[in-house]
Amino acid sequence: MNEKPTIMDEKPSISKSSEPEMADPAGRRQSVALNIVENPLKRHSPEKTVADARIFAESHDLAEHVDLFGRAALVARDPDHFETMTELDEQELAALSYERDHKWHGPFMLWYAISLCAVGAATQGWDQTGSNGANLSFHEEFGLTGEGRDEWVVGVINAIIFLTAGLIGAFIVDPLNHYFGRRGEIFITACCLTATPIGSGFARSWEGLFAARFVMGIGIGAKNATVPIYSAEMAPARVRGALVMFWQLWVVAGIFLGFCANVIVKDTGDISWRLQLGSAFIPSLILGIGIFFCPESPRWLMKHGKHAKGFRSMSRLRAHPIIAARDFYYSCIIYEEELKVARGSGYFSRLWDCFAVPRIRRANYGASTVMLAQQMCGINIISFYSSTIFVEAGYSETEALYASLGYGAIQVVATIPTLFLIDTKGRRTLTLAIGPVVLFVYLFTIAYSLGEGPVAFQYSAEVFPTIQREQGMAWAVCINNTFAGILSLTFPRMQTVMTPTGAFGFYAGLNLLAWFMIFCFVRETKQLTLEELDQVFSVRTSHFIKHELTVMLPYFIKRHILRKKIMKPPQIIEREDKVDTLSM
């Protein structure tokens, strides 16, 4: 394990094209990508592919599915031309055709599992808005009404769940996942997040409230790092972005429901803040009960050598055995490719790989960028403190709660279109779209909900290789939650020193910086399998930035600003089968 691994920039699965033609005289695009995502199964003949798949099935306790895996390997080798394969029977052809023509088709268990994970996301949103309403009165309960020290204490109480989420919770994800699996880890964190909001509601001092929220943050961090991974590992590539996007939709749904709870209990007197904090246990309770009926992640089972169980799990998440065998076998093939460049299997070895191995480091750049940009824009200041901001602007407390409810409703409505755009327009396009718009203050929430808000966790959950997925996601969650904590900690004092206008102007400036970071470090991942993404990040960062600055940016200016009718230049990354189609 001490040998120097193969440099992933030099992997044979990325092939460079010759200088491409931009267009032929008829105006049709003839260019090919500068870097091609290659299917490793195409390195061998169809006969060899079938033979290897049969050996795979026999050697992993799947002997009864030997013939199925042989046919599935052929489909995985050439997924766009399955209709010409005489080895497939009519039912298999019909299932594959239906899958191709019906993007949203899937079995009940797939939708159930994804939806349940989405409910888990509501915990975070609900807690944010519970503390939002509680900020109007809990500080009076504990005598924290002055400036200076008292402002910092209020900030710490609000911030601690994000600081412990990022600095502790995110980094216990790997051992929890290793020993308990994805489902077990989600159940443990659901129990934690059911108990701690109730504990917050019964706090008798600010120190007690701080302690309850300290533990809650650990649960939130562990949950935030695992649930998006679990969703991404279950979802088909064609709609993975939209299905995993239910995470963000339910985060904002949790924000909205939390605001609803704030309004419902506003007239309960001195205990209103306790009810507002305590009500956040509801989605976690649903998650803890519901996770028992979900299958374990097929990729987690594969990673731990439980291939037969992994295939059974995949079969529950796909509409037909041929589809399940195709996806499971292809995942196993790419995982074997990853193992060839793995430095070590230990926790710290895999964490270090996130910074040392070029391919993984580039994925880390992208994931860290979208997570950091989500906080740099300052949106969570509104989620944390909107009711306080509205009161200081002259609203009554009741009016402030209703105004915050409107903010939550806008987030839900504005997030829904992204479900349909993320797998067509792409992750990178949506995150780049928000930068200039967010400077117009009241379009802020709508723009955020269409772009940076829903993309960050979904993108981070998919970009890391199977071996380093827990460590990579843990680091991304650490970045996101730690900076969310910094926002929550500093805003009460910033509001006094800089005024609300100055504070929001500061975050507007940070958002411009975030836009540039996204442009440089975030690569498109739409409609690629989790395994194919391994090759997307094998292109050097300097080459990627050069291509974006010298090719794609001039094209954007000429085409969309100067309105010139010019052909779109080649992408720096393209699927091999798409390139074949374009070249025909």
C-alpha positions in Angstrom: 0.0 0.0 0.0 3.1 2.3 0.1 3.6 2.2 -3.6 2.9 5.4 -5.5 -0.5 5.1 -7.2 -1.1 5.6 -10.8 -1.7 9.3 -11.5 -5.3 9.6 -12.4 -4.6 12.3 -15.0 -3.0 9.6 -17.1 -5.8 7.0 -16.9 -6.4 5.4 -20.2 -10.2 5.9 -19.8 -9.8 9.6 -20.8 -8.9 9.9 -24.4 -7.9 13.2 -26.1 -9.4 14.1 -29.4 -7.5 15.7 -32.3 -8.3 19.3 -33.1 -12.0 19.3 -33.7 -13.9 20.9 -36.5 -16.5 23.4 -35.2 -19.1 22.9 -37.9 -19.5 21.6 -41.4 -20.9 23.7 -44.3 -24.4 22.5 -43.6 -24.2 23.9 -40.1 -24.2 20.6 -38.3 -22.0 20.1 -35.3 -19.1 17.8 -36.2 -16.9 18.5 -33.2 -16.0 16.1 -30.5 -15.1 16.7 -26.9 -11.6 17.4 -25.9 -11.8 14.6 -23.3 -14.0 11.6 -23.7 -15.7 9.6 -20.9 -15.0 6.1 -22.0 -16.9 3.0 -21.0 -14.3 0.5 -19.7 -16.4 -2.5 -20.9 -15.7 -1.4 -24.5 -12.0 -2.3 -24.0 -13.1 -5.9 -24.6 -15.1 -7.7 -27.3 -18.7 -8.6 -26.6 -17.8 -12.2 -26.1 -15.2 -11.4 -23.5 -17.6 -9.0 -21.8 -20.2 -11.7 -21.4 -17.6 -14.3 -20.2 -16.3 -11.9 -17.6 -19.8 -11.1 -16.4 -20.6 -14.8 -16.0 -17.5 -15.3 -14.0 -18.3 -12.3 -11.8 -21.8 -13.8 -11.1 -20.5 -17.2 -10.3 -17.8 -15.9 -8.0 -20.1 -13.6 -5.9 -22.9 -16.0 -4.9 -25.0 -15.0 -7.9 -24.8 -18.3 -9.8 -28.6 -18.3 -10.5 -28.2 -15.0 -12.4 -25.2 -16.0 -14.6 -27.1 -15.7 -17.8 -28.8 -12.4 -16.7 -25.5 -10.8 -15.8 -24.1 -11.9 -19.2 -26.9 -10.1 -21.0 -26.8 -7.1 -18.6 -23.0 -6.7 -19.3 -23.8 -6.4 -23.0 -26.3 -3.7 -22.3 -23.9 -1.9 -20.0 -21.3 -2.1 -22.7 -23.5 -0.3 -25.3 -26.6 1.1 -23.5 -27.8 3.1 -26.4 -28.0 0.2 -28.9 -29.7 -2.5 -26.8 -32.4 -2.9 -29.4 -30.0 -4.6 -31.8 -29.0 -7.2 -29.2 -30.5 -10.6 -30.1 -29.5 -12.0 -26.7 -32.3 -10.0 -25.0 -35.8 -11.4 -24.7 -39.0 -9.4 -25.4 -39.6 -8.5 -21.8 -36.1 -7.2 -21.3 -36.3 -5.2 -24.5 -39.6 -3.7 -23.5 -38.3 -2.8 -20.0 -35.2 -1.1 -21.4 -37.3 0.8 -24.0 -39.8 1.9 -21.4 -37.0 3.1 -19.2 -35.4 5.1 -22.0 -38.7 6.7 -23.1 -40.1 7.4 -19.6 -37.5 9.4 -17.6 -39.4 9.3 -14.3 -40.3 5.7 -14.4 -39.2 3.7 -11.3 -40.6 1.2 -8.8 -42.4 2.2 -5.6 -39.4 1.4 -3.4 -37.2 3.9 -5.2 -39.6 6.7 -4.7 -40.3 5.7 -1.2 -36.7 5.6 -0.2 -35.9 8.9 -1.9 -38.9 10.6 -0.4 -38.1 9.4 3.1 -34.6 10.7 2.8 -36.1 14.0 1.7 -38.2 14.1 4.9 -35.0 13.7 6.9 -33.8 16.9 5.2 -36.8 18.8 6.7 -35.2 18.4 10.2 -32.5 20.9 9.3 -34.8 23.4 7.8 -37.3 23.1 10.6 -34.7 23.6 13.3 -33.4 26.7 11.5 -36.8 28.3 11.5 -37.7 27.1 15.0 -34.7 29.0 16.3 -35.7 31.9 14.0 -39.0 32.3 15.9 -37.4 31.5 19.2 -34.9 34.4 18.7 -37.7 36.8 19.4 -38.1 35.8 23.0 -35.7 33.2 24.3 -33.0 35.7 25.0 -35.5 37.6 27.3 -36.1 34.3 29.2 -32.4 34.0 30.0 -31.6 37.7 30.4 -29.6 38.1 27.2 -30.9 41.5 26.3 -27.8 43.6 26.2 -25.2 44.4 23.6 -21.7 43.0 23.3 -21.4 39.8 25.4 -25.1 39.0 25.2 -25.2 39.4 21.4 -22.3 36.9 21.2 -24.1 34.4 23.5 -27.2 34.6 21.3 -25.0 34.1 18.3 -23.2 31.1 19.8 -26.5 29.4 20.8 -27.8 29.8 17.2 -24.4 28.8 15.7 -23.4 25.8 17.8 -25.5 23.3 15.9 -23.7 24.2 12.7 -20.3 24.3 14.2 -20.6 20.9 15.8 -22.2 19.6 12.6 -19.2 20.6 10.6 -16.4 20.0 13.0 -17.6 16.8 14.8 -20.7 15.3 13.1 -19.3 15.3 9.6 -16.2 13.3 10.7 -18.0 10.5 12.6 -19.8 9.6 9.4 -17.2 7.1 8.2 -17.1 4.9 11.3 -20.9 5.1 11.7 -21.3 4.1 8.0 -18.7 1.4 8.3 -20.2 -0.4 11.2 -23.9 0.3 10.8 -24.4 0.9 7.1 -26.2 3.8 5.5 -29.6 2.8 7.0 -28.2 2.2 10.4 -26.4 5.5 10.5 -29.5 7.3 9.4 -31.6 5.6 12.1 -29.0 6.6 14.8 -29.0 10.2 13.8 -32.8 10.2 13.5 -33.0 9.1 17.1 -30.6 11.9 18.1 -32.5 14.5 16.2 -35.8 13.4 17.8 -34.5 13.7 21.3 -32.5 16.9 21.1 -35.2 19.3 19.9 -37.4 18.1 22.8 -34.5 18.7 25.1 -34.1 22.2 23.8 -37.7 22.9 24.6 -37.2 21.9 28.2 -34.0 23.9 28.8 -33.9 25.9 32.0 -30.8 28.0 31.3 -29.0 29.2 28.2 -26.2 26.8 29.1 -28.7 23.9 29.0 -30.1 25.1 25.7 -26.5 25.4 24.4 -25.8 21.8 25.5 -28.9 20.4 23.8 -28.1 22.2 20.5 -24.4 21.1 20.8 -25.5 17.4 20.6 -28.2 18.2 18.0 -25.5 19.6 15.7 -23.5 16.4 15.8 -26.6 14.5 14.7 -27.3 17.0 11.9 -23.7 16.8 10.6 -23.8 13.0 10.5 -27.2 13.0 8.8 -26.3 15.7 6.3 -23.3 13.7 5.1 -25.0 10.4 4.8 -28.6 11.0 3.5 -27.5 12.7 0.2 -25.0 9.8 -0.4 -27.7 7.3 0.3 -30.0 9.0 -2.1 -27.3 9.4 -4.8 -26.3 5.7 -4.6 -29.9 4.6 -5.1 -31.0 6.9 -7.9 -30.6 6.2 -11.7 -28.2 8.4 -13.5 -30.8 9.9 -15.8 -32.7 11.5 -13.0 -30.2 11.3 -10.1 -30.0 15.1 -9.8 -33.8 15.5 -9.6 -34.3 12.7 -7.1 -31.5 13.7 -4.9 -32.8 17.3 -5.2 -35.7 16.2 -3.0 -33.2 16.8 -0.2 -33.1 20.6 -0.9 -36.8 20.7 -1.6 -37.5 19.3 1.8 -35.0 21.4 3.5 -36.9 24.4 2.3 -40.2 22.6 3.0 -38.9 22.1 6.6 -38.1 25.9 6.7 -41.7 26.6 5.6 -43.2 24.1 8.0 -41.1 25.5 10.8 -42.4 29.0 10.0 -45.9 27.5 10.1 -45.3 26.0 13.5 -43.9 29.4 14.7 -47.1 31.1 13.6 -49.4 28.4 15.1 -47.8 28.6 18.6 -47.2 32.4 18.6 -50.0 33.1 21.1 -49.0 30.5 23.7 -47.2 33.1 25.8 -43.9 32.5 27.5 -43.6 28.9 26.3 -43.9 29.8 22.6 -40.2 29.7 22.0 -40.0 26.3 23.7 -42.7 24.9 21.3 -41.0 26.5 18.3 -37.7 24.7 19.1 -39.3 21.4 20.2 -41.5 21.0 17.2 -38.4 20.1 15.0 -38.6 16.5 16.3 -41.5 15.6 14.0 -39.6 14.9 10.7 -36.9 13.0 12.5 -39.4 10.7 14.1 -40.9 9.9 10.7 -37.4 9.3 9.3 -36.4 7.0 12.2 -39.5 4.8 11.8 -39.6 4.8 8.0 -35.9 3.9 7.4 -36.6 0.3 8.6 -38.6 -0.4 5.4 -35.9 0.9 3.0 -33.2 -1.3 1.4 -29.5 -0.8 2.2 -27.5 1.1 -0.4 -26.4 -1.4 -3.2 -23.1 0.4 -3.6 -22.4 0.3 0.2 -23.1 -3.5 0.1 -20.9 -3.9 -2.9 -18.1 -1.9 -1.3 -18.2 -4.3 1.7 -18.1 -7.4 -0.4 -21.8 -8.3 0.0 -22.5 -8.6 -3.7 -25.5 -10.9 -3.5 -27.3 -8.6 -1.0 -26.3 -5.6 -3.1 -27.9 -7.1 -6.2 -31.1 -7.9 -4.3 -31.1 -4.3 -3.0 -30.6 -2.9 -6.5 -33.4 -5.1 -7.7 -35.8 -3.5 -5.3 -34.8 -0.1 -6.7 -35.1 -0.8 -10.4 -38.1 -1.7 -12.5 -36.7 -4.9 -14.1 -33.9 -7.4 -13.3 -32.1 -6.6 -16.5 -31.9 -2.9 -15.4 -30.8 -3.9 -11.9 -28.1 -6.2 -13.2 -26.8 -3.6 -15.7 -26.5 -0.9 -13.1 -25.1 -3.2 -10.4 -22.5 -4.8 -12.7 -21.3 -1.5 -14.2 -20.9 -0.1 -10.6 -18.8 -3.1 -9.7 -16.6 -2.7 -12.8 -15.8 0.9 -12.1 -15.3 0.2 -8.4 -12.5 -2.2 -9.4 -11.0 0.5 -11.5 -11.0 2.8 -8.5 -9.3 0.2 -6.4 -6.3 0.2 -8.8 -5.4 3.7 -7.7 -6.5 3.6 -4.1 -3.7 4.4 -1.7 -5.0 2.7 1.4 -8.2 1.6 3.1 -7.7 3.3 6.4 -9.8 6.3 7.5 -7.0 8.9 7.4 -5.5 7.4 4.2 -8.8 7.9 2.4 -9.3 11.4 3.9 -5.8 12.4 2.8 -6.6 11.1 -0.7 -9.3 13.8 -1.0 -6.4 16.3 -1.0 -3.5 14.3 -2.5 -4.9 12.3 -5.5 -5.5 14.7 -8.4 -8.8 13.3 -9.5 -10.3 13.4 -6.0 -8.7 16.8 -5.2 -10.5 18.3 -8.2 -13.8 16.8 -7.0 -13.0 18.3 -3.6 -12.5 21.7 -5.2 -15.9 21.5 -6.8 -17.8 20.2 -3.8 -16.1 22.6 -1.4 -16.8 25.5 -3.8 -20.5 24.9 -4.0 -20.8 24.3 -0.3 -18.8 27.5 0.6 -20.7 29.5 -2.1 -24.0 28.5 -0.5 -22.9 30.2 2.7 -21.0 33.1 1.1 -24.2 34.5 -0.5 -25.6 35.0 3.0 -29.0 33.3 2.4 -28.9 31.5 5.8 -28.9 34.9 7.6 -32.5 35.2 6.5 -33.3 31.7 7.6 -31.7 32.2 11.0 -32.7 35.8 11.7 -35.5 37.0 9.4 -38.1 37.5 12.2 -35.5 39.6 14.2 -34.6 41.6 11.0 -38.3 42.3 10.3 -39.0 43.4 13.9 -36.0 45.8 13.8 -37.4 47.1 10.5 -40.6 48.2 12.3 -42.9 45.1 12.0 -44.7 43.8 15.0 -43.7 40.3 16.2 -46.8 38.7 14.6 -46.2 40.6 11.3 -42.6 39.5 11.4 -43.6 35.8 11.8 -46.0 36.1 8.8 -43.4 37.9 6.7 -41.0 35.0 7.5 -43.7 32.5 6.5 -43.9 34.3 3.1 -40.1 33.9 2.7 -40.4 30.2 3.4 -43.2 29.8 0.9 -41.1 31.6 -1.8 -38.2 29.2 -1.2 -40.5 26.1 -1.7 -42.1 27.4 -4.8 -38.8 28.6 -6.4 -37.0 25.3 -5.7 -39.6 23.2 -7.5 -38.5 24.2 -11.1 -35.0 23.0 -10.3 -36.2 19.4 -10.1 -36.8 19.5 -13.8 -33.8 21.7 -14.8 -31.0 20.0 -12.9 -30.7 17.0 -15.2 -31.1 19.0 -18.4 -29.5 22.4 -17.8 -27.0 20.9 -15.4 -25.6 21.6 -11.9 -22.9 24.1 -13.1 -25.2 26.2 -15.2 -27.7 26.6 -12.3 -25.1 27.6 -9.8 -23.5 30.1 -12.2 -26.9 31.6 -13.0 -27.4 33.0 -9.5 -24.4 35.4 -9.1 -25.4 38.6 -10.8 -29.2 38.2 -9.9 -28.6 37.9 -6.2 -27.5 41.6 -6.1 -31.1 42.6 -6.5 -32.1 42.2 -3.0 -35.6 40.8 -3.1 -35.0 38.5 -6.0 -32.4 37.0 -3.7 -34.4 34.1 -2.3 -35.9 33.1 -5.7 -32.5 33.1 -7.4 -30.9 31.1 -4.5 -33.7 28.5 -4.6 -33.2 28.0 -8.3 -29.4 27.6 -8.2 -26.9 27.4 -5.3 -29.5 26.3 -2.7 -30.6 23.0 -4.3 -27.3 22.1 -6.1 -24.7 22.1 -3.2 -25.5 18.9 -1.3 -26.6 17.0 -4.4 -23.4 17.9 -6.3 -21.2 17.1 -3.3 -22.8 13.7 -2.7 -22.1 12.5 -6.3 -18.6 13.7 -7.2 -16.4 11.6 -5.0 -15.3 8.0 -5.9 -17.0 5.1 -4.0 -13.9 4.5 -1.9 -13.6 8.1 -0.6 -17.3 9.1 -0.7 -17.8 9.2 3.0 -14.6 11.2 3.6 -15.2 13.6 0.7 -18.8 14.3 1.7 -17.7 14.7 5.3 -15.3 17.4 4.3 -17.9 19.2 2.2 -20.4 19.1 5.0 -17.7 20.4 7.4 -17.2 23.4 5.0 -20.9 24.1 4.7 -21.9 23.8 8.3 -18.8 25.5 9.7 -19.4 28.6 7.6 -23.1 28.4 8.4 -22.1 28.5 12.0 -19.9 31.5 11.4 -22.8 33.3 9.7 -25.1 32.6 12.6 -22.4 33.5 15.2 -21.4 36.8 13.7 -24.6 38.3 12.4 -26.0 39.7 15.6 -22.9 41.7 16.2 -22.5 42.6 12.5 -26.0 44.0 12.5 -25.1 46.3 15.3 -21.7 47.4 14.1 -22.4 47.5 10.3 -26.2 48.0 10.3 -28.3 45.4 8.4 -27.7 47.2 5.1 -23.9 47.0 5.5 -24.1 43.4 6.5 -26.1 42.3 3.5 -23.9 44.5 1.2 -20.9 42.5 2.6 -22.5 39.2 1.6 -23.5 40.6 -1.8 -19.8 41.2 -2.4 -18.9 37.7 -1.3 -21.4 36.3 -3.7 -19.6 37.8 -6.7 -16.4 36.0 -5.4 -18.4 32.8 -5.1 -19.6 33.1 -8.7 -16.0 33.3 -9.9 -15.0 30.3 -7.8 -17.9 28.2 -9.3 -16.8 29.2 -12.8 -13.3 28.0 -12.2 -13.8 24.8 -10.1 -17.3 23.3 -10.6 -17.5 20.8 -13.4 -20.7 19.6 -15.0 -22.0 16.2 -13.9 -25.5 15.9 -15.4 -26.6 12.5 -16.8 -23.4 10.7 -16.0 -23.3 7.7 -13.7 -21.6 8.0 -10.4 -18.8 5.8 -11.8 -18.4 7.9 -15.0 -17.8 11.0 -12.9 -14.5 9.5 -11.9 -13.3 10.3 -15.4 -14.8 13.8 -15.5 -12.4 15.0 -12.8 -9.4 13.4 -14.4 -8.9 16.6 -16.5 -6.3 18.9 -15.0 -7.7 22.0 -13.3 -5.4 24.3 -15.3 -6.7 22.8 -18.5 -10.3 23.1 -17.4 -10.0 26.7 -16.4 -8.1 27.6 -19.6 -10.9 26.0 -21.7 -13.6 27.8 -19.8 -11.9 31.2 -20.0 -10.6 31.0 -23.6 -13.4 29.0 -25.2 -16.7 28.9 -23.3 -16.6 32.4 -21.9 -16.0 34.1 -25.3 -18.8 31.9 -26.8 -21.2 32.9 -24.0 -20.5 36.6 -24.6 -20.8 36.4 -28.4 -23.9 34.2 -28.3 -25.9 35.5 -25.4 -24.8 39.1 -25.0 -23.8 40.2 -28.5 -26.5 37.8 -29.9 -24.3 36.4 -32.7 -25.4 33.2 -34.3 -22.4 31.0 -33.8 -22.0 27.3 -33.3 -21.4 26.0 -29.7 -17.7 24.9 -29.2 -16.9 21.4 -28.0 -17.3 20.6 -24.3 -14.1 19.7 -22.5 -15.8 16.5 -21.3 -18.2 14.3 -23.3 -19.6 10.8 -23.2 -18.0 8.4 -25.6 -21.4 7.3 -27.0 -22.5 10.9 -27.6 -19.3 11.6 -29.4 -19.8 8.6 -31.6 -23.3 9.9 -32.4 -22.0 13.4 -33.2 -19.3 12.0 -35.5 -21.6 9.9 -37.6 
